[in-house]
């Protein structure tokens, strides 16, 4: 298949060179648009260019919600046994800090997520009926990785009469580079550097290449 496509692409190159500058620009724009759409669809399907699945997201240690209450054991200041904390209506502060109302202390307190000893069931009397089962905020959205990164705002394309590109730019490019090549980075300013598995965000498949050739031939017929 690859050998056949390579030969066809050589022929396609000759055909493109015979087009006028305006015709080439129009064709390149169509190719860039369709290839960018294909990349977004593949990323949404959580697939590599070779058809294999992305490495799964690392599972978190415990469910967390910004609604209702949460309960956990946390190291005591005096170095004794961890105390039970029941916290209501918490939010994320800087980095990995959770800030909310500590029921036992009767005031707003902050806790380092990484220091939590153990997660406990929330006592019935503190459960928030409106909050339901504890879950991660935006849990459904978190199942599919790179949703924002693969949006039209960040995954972009550009074309001239000489060619086109599809990819990321600016800060989005830096983030995509880490995940595409499986590099190390900090999830947040205060977090330790972690190694991410390689997930190829940009890459033309044989199907993409065939689609580009189909666009060329359709353009030639229309012209």
Rosetta blueprint (number, residue, H / E / L):
1 X L
2 X H
3 X H
4 X H
5 X H
6 X H
7 X H
8 X H
9 X H
10 X H
11 X H
12 X H
13 X H
14 X H
15 X H
16 X H
17 X H
18 X L
19 X L
20 X L
21 X H
22 X H
23 X H
24 X H
25 X H
26 X H
27 X H
28 X H
29 X H
30 X H
31 X H
32 X H
33 X H
34 X H
35 X H
36 X H
37 X H
38 X H
39 X H
40 X H
41 X H
42 X H
43 X H
44 X H
45 X L
46 X L
47 X E
48 X L
49 X L
50 X L
51 X L
52 X L
53 X E
54 X L
55 X L
56 X L
57 X L
58 X L
59 X L
60 X L
61 X L
62 X L
63 X L
64 X L
65 X L
66 X L
67 X L
68 X L
69 X E
70 X E
71 X E
72 X E
73 X E
74 X E
75 X L
76 X L
77 X L
78 X L
79 X L
80 X L
81 X L
82 X L
83 X E
84 X E
85 X E
86 X E
87 X E
88 X E
89 X E
90 X E
91 X E
92 X E
93 X L
94 X L
95 X L
96 X L
97 X E
98 X E
99 X E
100 X E
101 X E
102 X E
103 X L
104 X L
105 X L
106 X L
107 X E
108 X E
109 X E
110 X E
111 X E
112 X E
113 X H
114 X H
115 X H
116 X E
117 X E
118 X E
119 X E
120 X E
121 X L
122 X L
123 X L
124 X H
125 X H
126 X H
127 X L
128 X L
129 X L
130 X L
131 X L
132 X L
133 X L
134 X L
135 X L
136 X L
137 X L
138 X L
139 X H
140 X H
141 X H
142 X H
143 X L
144 X L
145 X L
146 X L
147 X L
148 X L
149 X L
150 X L
151 X L
152 X L
153 X L
154 X L
155 X L
156 X E
157 X E
158 X E
159 X E
160 X L
161 X L
162 X L
163 X L
164 X E
165 X E
166 X E
167 X E
168 X L
169 X L
170 X H
171 X H
172 X H
173 X H
174 X H
175 X H
176 X H
177 X H
178 X H
179 X H
180 X H
181 X H
182 X L
183 X L
184 X E
185 X E
186 X E
187 X L
188 X L
189 X L
190 X L
191 X L
192 X L
193 X E
194 X E
195 X E
196 X L
197 X L
198 X L
199 X L
200 X L
201 X L
202 X L
203 X L
204 X L
205 X L
206 X H
207 X H
208 X H
209 X H
210 X H
211 X H
212 X H
213 X H
214 X H
215 X H
216 X H
217 X H
218 X H
219 X H
220 X H
221 X H
222 X H
223 X L
